Amino acid sequence: IKLPSPKALASLGAAAIGSVLAKPPITPAAIELFEFENTTALDSVVYNFGFQPMSWRVYLHEHGVD
């Protein structure tokens, strides 16, 4: 179930779940990822790595696998 919640409540829940489960679905470290903008520009792969990403389906089609 996905529920919107304040960061403080989510952090508390993540800590509680982490203390009970060996592999919790959310951790306090994951909650911290929501504290800052963690997206990138649409052209960042081309700019930084020099290639245009493509979907797996297009890649397979271009290499003769349908």
Secondary structure as UniProt FT lines:
FT   HELIX           7..20
FT   HELIX           28..32
FT   HELIX           33..35
FT   TURN            42..43
FT   HELIX           44..49
FT   HELIX           56..62
FT   TURN            63..64
//
